Amino acid sequence: MAFEYDVAFSFMKEDEGLATQINDLLQDRYKTFLYSKAQEQLAGSDGEETFSAVFKEQARTVAVLLRPGWGQTPWTRIEETAINTGSLKF
């Protein structure tokens, strides 16, 4: 199975700095998806549909930076649902 991304990151805004640091360490060896670095790709698209596709079927691995409240914000809820309905399960 071919994947668009090796690693997609799901996190709350409080963890964006940490997610960016991890992403920066991996991006030379793996194709990564980090929302804040994918703005061009997401521009003009349906954000919910795009996020769902990434976390449901396009990422080989999803790295969740888990903290209380993850899965309860509008975006992390979309990501959690996509993870749980895709080939990966949380």
N, CA, C and O atoms as a GROMACS GRO file, in nm:
protein
  360
    1MET      N    1   0.084  -0.119   0.000
    1MET     CA    2   0.000   0.000   0.000
    1MET      C    3   0.089   0.125   0.000
    1MET      O    4   0.180   0.138   0.082
    2ALA      N    5   0.063   0.214  -0.090
    2ALA     CA    6   0.140   0.338  -0.099
    2ALA      C    7   0.074   0.446  -0.013
    2ALA      O    8  -0.047   0.466  -0.018
    3PHE      N    9   0.156   0.515   0.063
    3PHE     CA   10   0.108   0.622   0.150
    3PHE      C   11   0.165   0.756   0.103
    3PHE      O   12   0.279   0.762   0.056
    4GLU      N   13   0.087   0.860   0.116
    4GLU     CA   14   0.132   0.995   0.084
    4GLU      C   15   0.233   1.044   0.188
    4GLU      O   16   0.329   1.115   0.155
    5TYR      N   17   0.211   1.007   0.315
    5TYR     CA   18   0.296   1.052   0.425
    5TYR      C   19   0.344   0.933   0.508
    5TYR      O   20   0.271   0.836   0.526
    6ASP      N   21   0.466   0.942   0.556
    6ASP     CA   22   0.516   0.842   0.650
    6ASP      C   23   0.464   0.870   0.790
    6ASP      O   24   0.430   0.777   0.864
    7VAL      N   25   0.460   0.998   0.826
    7VAL     CA   26   0.415   1.038   0.960
    7VAL      C   27   0.327   1.163   0.950
    7VAL      O   28   0.364   1.260   0.884
    8ALA      N   29   0.211   1.158   1.014
    8ALA     CA   30   0.125   1.276   1.027
    8ALA      C   31   0.113   1.306   1.176
    8ALA      O   32   0.096   1.216   1.258
    9PHE      N   33   0.122   1.432   1.210
    9PHE     CA   34   0.118   1.473   1.350
    9PHE      C   35  -0.019   1.530   1.386
    9PHE      O   36  -0.074   1.614   1.314
   10SER      N   37  -0.073   1.485   1.498
   10SER     CA   38  -0.198   1.538   1.552
   10SER      C   39  -0.165   1.593   1.690
   10SER      O   40  -0.107   1.524   1.774
   11PHE      N   41  -0.204   1.718   1.713
   11PHE     CA   42  -0.167   1.782   1.839
   11PHE      C   43  -0.258   1.901   1.864
   11PHE      O   44  -0.326   1.950   1.775
   12MET      N   45  -0.257   1.945   1.987
   12MET     CA   46  -0.329   2.067   2.024
   12MET      C   47  -0.234   2.185   2.008
   12MET      O   48  -0.112   2.167   2.003
   13LYS      N   49  -0.289   2.305   2.000
   13LYS     CA   50  -0.206   2.424   1.973
   13LYS      C   51  -0.095   2.441   2.076
   13LYS      O   52   0.010   2.497   2.043
   14GLU      N   53  -0.116   2.395   2.198
   14GLU     CA   54  -0.013   2.408   2.301
   14GLU      C   55   0.112   2.326   2.268
   14GLU      O   56   0.220   2.354   2.320
   15ASP      N   57   0.097   2.225   2.183
   15ASP     CA   58   0.207   2.137   2.149
   15ASP      C   59   0.264   2.161   2.010
   15ASP      O   60   0.344   2.081   1.961
   16GLU      N   61   0.225   2.270   1.947
   16GLU     CA   62   0.273   2.297   1.812
   16GLU      C   63   0.425   2.310   1.807
   16GLU      O   64   0.488   2.262   1.712
   17GLY      N   65   0.485   2.374   1.904
   17GLY     CA   66   0.631   2.388   1.907
   17GLY      C   67   0.701   2.254   1.913
   17GLY      O   68   0.798   2.231   1.841
   18LEU      N   69   0.653   2.165   1.999
   18LEU     CA   70   0.712   2.032   2.010
   18LEU      C   71   0.691   1.952   1.882
   18LEU      O   72   0.783   1.887   1.834
   19ALA      N   73   0.570   1.958   1.826
   19ALA     CA   74   0.542   1.888   1.701
   19ALA      C   75   0.633   1.938   1.589
   19ALA      O   76   0.682   1.859   1.509
   20THR      N   77   0.656   2.067   1.584
   20THR     CA   78   0.743   2.125   1.483
   20THR      C   79   0.887   2.077   1.501
   20THR      O   80   0.955   2.046   1.402
   21GLN      N   81   0.933   2.071   1.624
   21GLN     CA   82   1.069   2.023   1.650
   21GLN      C   83   1.086   1.878   1.605
   21GLN      O   84   1.186   1.844   1.540
   22ILE      N   85   0.990   1.793   1.639
   22ILE     CA   86   0.997   1.652   1.598
   22ILE      C   87   0.990   1.641   1.447
   22ILE      O   88   1.067   1.568   1.385
   23ASN      N   89   0.897   1.716   1.386
   23ASN     CA   90   0.884   1.716   1.241
   23ASN      C   91   1.015   1.756   1.174
   23ASN      O   92   1.059   1.693   1.078
   24ASP      N   93   1.078   1.861   1.225
   24ASP     CA   94   1.203   1.909   1.166
   24ASP      C   95   1.314   1.805   1.173
   24ASP      O   96   1.400   1.800   1.086
   25LEU      N   97   1.313   1.723   1.277
   25LEU     CA   98   1.413   1.617   1.291
   25LEU      C   99   1.387   1.502   1.193
   25LEU      O  100   1.481   1.434   1.151
   26LEU      N  101   1.262   1.481   1.157
   26LEU     CA  102   1.226   1.367   1.072
   26LEU      C  103   1.214   1.399   0.923
   26LEU      O  104   1.231   1.310   0.840
   27GLN      N  105   1.187   1.523   0.888
   27GLN     CA  106   1.147   1.555   0.750
   27GLN      C  107   1.255   1.528   0.645
   27GLN      O  108   1.222   1.517   0.527
   28ASP      N  109   1.381   1.518   0.683
   28ASP     CA  110   1.484   1.485   0.585
   28ASP      C  111   1.483   1.337   0.548
   28ASP      O  112   1.531   1.300   0.441
   29ARG      N  113   1.428   1.252   0.635
   29ARG     CA  114   1.426   1.108   0.610
   29ARG      C  115   1.288   1.054   0.579
   29ARG      O  116   1.276   0.948   0.517
   30TYR      N  117   1.184   1.126   0.621
   30TYR     CA  118   1.046   1.079   0.603
   30TYR      C  119   0.960   1.192   0.550
   30TYR      O  120   0.988   1.310   0.573
   31LYS      N  121   0.856   1.156   0.478
   31LYS     CA  122   0.760   1.256   0.432
   31LYS      C  123   0.659   1.276   0.546
   31LYS      O  124   0.591   1.183   0.587
   32THR      N  125   0.653   1.398   0.594
   32THR     CA  126   0.570   1.427   0.712
   32THR      C  127   0.456   1.521   0.678
   32THR      O  128   0.462   1.597   0.581
   33PHE      N  129   0.352   1.514   0.760
   33PHE     CA  130   0.240   1.608   0.750
   33PHE      C  131   0.226   1.678   0.883
   33PHE      O  132   0.200   1.616   0.986
   34LEU      N  133   0.243   1.808   0.879
   34LEU     CA  134   0.226   1.894   0.995
   34LEU      C  135   0.140   2.010   0.947
   34LEU      O  136   0.180   2.085   0.858
   35TYR      N  137   0.023   2.025   1.005
   35TYR     CA  138  -0.074   2.124   0.958
   35TYR      C  139  -0.010   2.260   0.932
   35TYR      O  140  -0.032   2.320   0.826
   36SER      N  141   0.067   2.309   1.026
   36SER     CA  142   0.122   2.443   1.014
   36SER      C  143   0.224   2.455   0.900
   36SER      O  144   0.252   2.566   0.855
   37LYS      N  145   0.279   2.344   0.854
   37LYS     CA  146   0.374   2.346   0.743
   37LYS      C  147   0.307   2.307   0.612
   37LYS      O  148   0.373   2.304   0.508
   38ALA      N  149   0.179   2.277   0.614
   38ALA     CA  150   0.107   2.232   0.493
   38ALA      C  151   0.005   2.334   0.447
   38ALA      O  152  -0.091   2.299   0.378
   39GLN      N  153   0.023   2.459   0.484
   39GLN     CA  154  -0.075   2.563   0.451
   39GLN      C  155  -0.100   2.574   0.301
   39GLN      O  156  -0.215   2.588   0.258
   40GLU      N  157   0.006   2.568   0.219
   40GLU     CA  158  -0.011   2.580   0.075
   40GLU      C  159  -0.097   2.466   0.021
   40GLU      O  160  -0.184   2.487  -0.064
   41GLN      N  161  -0.072   2.348   0.071
   41GLN     CA  162  -0.147   2.230   0.027
   41GLN      C  163  -0.294   2.240   0.068
   41GLN      O  164  -0.381   2.193  -0.005
   42LEU      N  165  -0.320   2.299   0.182
   42LEU     CA  166  -0.456   2.306   0.234
   42LEU      C  167  -0.536   2.424   0.181
   42LEU      O  168  -0.659   2.425   0.186
   43ALA      N  169  -0.466   2.525   0.130
   43ALA     CA  170  -0.534   2.645   0.081
   43ALA      C  171  -0.632   2.610  -0.030
   43ALA      O  172  -0.597   2.540  -0.126
   44GLY      N  173  -0.752   2.658  -0.016
   44GLY     CA  174  -0.854   2.636  -0.116
   44GLY      C  175  -0.921   2.500  -0.109
   44GLY      O  176  -1.005   2.468  -0.194
   45SER      N  177  -0.886   2.419  -0.010
   45SER     CA  178  -0.949   2.288   0.003
   45SER      C  179  -1.045   2.289   0.122
   45SER      O  180  -1.042   2.380   0.205
   46ASP      N  181  -1.128   2.189   0.128
   46ASP     CA  182  -1.216   2.170   0.242
   46ASP      C  183  -1.131   2.113   0.354
   46ASP      O  184  -1.092   1.997   0.349
   47GLY      N  185  -1.102   2.194   0.456
   47GLY     CA  186  -1.013   2.152   0.564
   47GLY      C  187  -1.053   2.022   0.630
   47GLY      O  188  -0.968   1.937   0.656
   48GLU      N  189  -1.181   2.006   0.657
   48GLU     CA  190  -1.227   1.884   0.723
   48GLU      C  191  -1.203   1.762   0.634
   48GLU      O  192  -1.157   1.658   0.682
   49GLU      N  193  -1.233   1.775   0.508
   49GLU     CA  194  -1.214   1.663   0.415
   49GLU      C  195  -1.065   1.630   0.399
   49GLU      O  196  -1.027   1.513   0.398
   50THR      N  197  -0.983   1.732   0.388
   50THR     CA  198  -0.839   1.713   0.372
   50THR      C  199  -0.780   1.648   0.496
   50THR      O  200  -0.704   1.552   0.485
   51PHE      N  201  -0.813   1.698   0.613
   51PHE     CA  202  -0.763   1.640   0.737
   51PHE      C  203  -0.808   1.495   0.751
   51PHE      O  204  -0.728   1.408   0.786
   52SER      N  205  -0.933   1.469   0.723
   52SER     CA  206  -0.983   1.333   0.734
   52SER      C  207  -0.905   1.238   0.645
   52SER      O  208  -0.867   1.129   0.687
   53ALA      N  209  -0.881   1.280   0.522
   53ALA     CA  210  -0.808   1.195   0.428
   53ALA      C  211  -0.666   1.166   0.477
   53ALA      O  212  -0.619   1.053   0.469
   54VAL      N  213  -0.598   1.268   0.527
   54VAL     CA  214  -0.461   1.249   0.576
   54VAL      C  215  -0.459   1.148   0.689
   54VAL      O  216  -0.382   1.052   0.686
   55PHE      N  217  -0.542   1.168   0.788
   55PHE     CA  218  -0.537   1.083   0.908
   55PHE      C  219  -0.609   0.950   0.890
   55PHE      O  220  -0.585   0.856   0.965
   56LYS      N  221  -0.696   0.942   0.793
   56LYS     CA  222  -0.772   0.818   0.770
   56LYS      C  223  -0.698   0.722   0.678
   56LYS      O  224  -0.697   0.602   0.702
   57GLU      N  225  -0.636   0.775   0.572
   57GLU     CA  226  -0.582   0.684   0.472
   57GLU      C  227  -0.447   0.722   0.411
   57GLU      O  228  -0.381   0.637   0.352
   58GLN      N  229  -0.405   0.846   0.424
   58GLN     CA  230  -0.283   0.888   0.355
   58GLN      C  231  -0.156   0.875   0.438
   58GLN      O  232  -0.046   0.880   0.384
   59ALA      N  233  -0.169   0.859   0.569
   59ALA     CA  234  -0.051   0.850   0.656
   59ALA      C  235  -0.026   0.706   0.700
   59ALA      O  236  -0.117   0.636   0.746
   60ARG      N  237   0.099   0.665   0.686
   60ARG     CA  238   0.139   0.531   0.733
   60ARG      C  239   0.132   0.525   0.886
   60ARG      O  240   0.090   0.424   0.943
   61THR      N  241   0.175   0.634   0.951
   61THR     CA  242   0.180   0.642   1.096
   61THR      C  243   0.126   0.777   1.140
   61THR      O  244   0.152   0.879   1.075
   62VAL      N  245   0.052   0.778   1.249
   62VAL     CA  246   0.005   0.904   1.307
   62VAL      C  247   0.068   0.917   1.445
   62VAL      O  248   0.056   0.828   1.530
   63ALA      N  249   0.134   1.029   1.467
   63ALA     CA  250   0.192   1.060   1.597
   63ALA      C  251   0.099   1.158   1.667
   63ALA      O  252   0.082   1.272   1.623
   64VAL      N  253   0.038   1.112   1.775
   64VAL     CA  254  -0.054   1.196   1.852
   64VAL      C  255   0.021   1.247   1.975
   64VAL      O  256   0.071   1.168   2.055
   65LEU      N  257   0.028   1.378   1.988
   65LEU     CA  258   0.085   1.437   2.109
   65LEU      C  259  -0.032   1.456   2.204
   65LEU      O  260  -0.102   1.558   2.203
   66LEU      N  261  -0.051   1.355   2.285
   66LEU     CA  262  -0.171   1.344   2.368
   66LEU      C  263  -0.161   1.428   2.494
   66LEU      O  264  -0.060   1.428   2.564
   67ARG      N  265  -0.267   1.499   2.522
   67ARG     CA  266  -0.282   1.576   2.646
   67ARG      C  267  -0.431   1.586   2.673
   67ARG      O  268  -0.512   1.564   2.582
   68PRO      N  269  -0.470   1.617   2.795
   68PRO     CA  270  -0.613   1.634   2.823
   68PRO      C  271  -0.674   1.736   2.726
   68PRO      O  272  -0.618   1.843   2.704
   69GLY      N  273  -0.787   1.701   2.670
   69GLY     CA  274  -0.856   1.788   2.575
   69GLY      C  275  -0.835   1.748   2.430
   69GLY      O  276  -0.909   1.792   2.343
   70TRP      N  277  -0.732   1.663   2.404
   70TRP     CA  278  -0.712   1.618   2.266
   70TRP      C  279  -0.835   1.535   2.227
   70TRP      O  280  -0.884   1.454   2.305
   71GLY      N  281  -0.882   1.557   2.108
   71GLY     CA  282  -1.002   1.490   2.060
   71GLY      C  283  -1.129   1.567   2.092
   71GLY      O  284  -1.238   1.527   2.052
   72GLN      N  285  -1.116   1.678   2.163
   72GLN     CA  286  -1.232   1.758   2.200
   72GLN      C  287  -1.234   1.894   2.131
   72GLN      O  288  -1.335   1.965   2.138
   73THR      N  289  -1.124   1.931   2.066
   73THR     CA  290  -1.124   2.056   1.989
   73THR      C  291  -1.180   2.025   1.850
   73THR      O  292  -1.181   1.908   1.809
   74PRO      N  293  -1.226   2.124   1.778
   74PRO     CA  294  -1.283   2.094   1.645
   74PRO      C  295  -1.188   2.015   1.554
   74PRO      O  296  -1.232   1.918   1.491
   75TRP      N  297  -1.061   2.053   1.546
   75TRP     CA  298  -0.970   1.984   1.455
   75TRP      C  299  -0.925   1.850   1.510
   75TRP      O  300  -0.920   1.753   1.434
   76THR      N  301  -0.891   1.842   1.638
   76THR     CA  302  -0.847   1.711   1.690
   76THR      C  303  -0.962   1.612   1.693
   76THR      O  304  -0.939   1.491   1.687
   77ARG      N  305  -1.085   1.660   1.702
   77ARG     CA  306  -1.201   1.570   1.695
   77ARG      C  307  -1.209   1.509   1.554
   77ARG      O  308  -1.235   1.389   1.540
   78ILE      N  309  -1.188   1.591   1.452
   78ILE     CA  310  -1.187   1.542   1.314
   78ILE      C  311  -1.075   1.440   1.296
   78ILE      O  312  -1.095   1.334   1.235
   79GLU      N  313  -0.959   1.471   1.347
   79GLU     CA  314  -0.844   1.381   1.335
   79GLU      C  315  -0.869   1.250   1.408
   79GLU      O  316  -0.841   1.143   1.354
   80GLU      N  317  -0.921   1.257   1.530
   80GLU     CA  318  -0.949   1.136   1.606
   80GLU      C  319  -1.051   1.048   1.534
   80GLU      O  320  -1.033   0.926   1.525
   81THR      N  321  -1.156   1.108   1.482
   81THR     CA  322  -1.258   1.031   1.409
   81THR      C  323  -1.195   0.965   1.286
   81THR      O  324  -1.221   0.847   1.260
   82ALA      N  325  -1.114   1.038   1.213
   82ALA     CA  326  -1.050   0.982   1.094
   82ALA      C  327  -0.957   0.867   1.130
   82ALA      O  328  -0.954   0.765   1.062
   83ILE      N  329  -0.880   0.884   1.237
   83ILE     CA  330  -0.790   0.777   1.281
   83ILE      C  331  -0.870   0.653   1.316
   83ILE      O  332  -0.833   0.542   1.276
   84ASN      N  333  -0.978   0.670   1.390
   84ASN     CA  334  -1.057   0.555   1.434
   84ASN      C  335  -1.138   0.489   1.324
   84ASN      O  336  -1.177   0.373   1.338
   85THR      N  337  -1.165   0.558   1.215
   85THR     CA  338  -1.242   0.498   1.106
   85THR      C  339  -1.151   0.453   0.992
   85THR      O  340  -1.197   0.388   0.899
   86GLY      N  341  -1.024   0.488   0.998
   86GLY     CA  342  -0.930   0.450   0.893
   86GLY      C  343  -0.864   0.317   0.924
   86GLY      O  344  -0.913   0.239   1.005
   87SER      N  345  -0.752   0.294   0.856
   87SER     CA  346  -0.680   0.168   0.873
   87SER      C  347  -0.606   0.162   1.005
   87SER      O  348  -0.572   0.054   1.052
   88LEU      N  349  -0.580   0.277   1.065
   88LEU     CA  350  -0.517   0.283   1.197
   88LEU      C  351  -0.625   0.299   1.302
   88LEU      O  352  -0.730   0.356   1.274
   89LYS      N  353  -0.601   0.251   1.420
   89LYS     CA  354  -0.698   0.267   1.530
   89LYS      C  355  -0.627   0.329   1.649
   89LYS      O  356  -0.511   0.297   1.677
   90PHE      N  357  -0.697   0.420   1.717
   90PHE     CA  358  -0.639   0.485   1.835
   90PHE      C  359  -0.690   0.416   1.958
   90PHE      O  360  -0.654   0.454   2.069
   0.00000   0.00000   0.00000
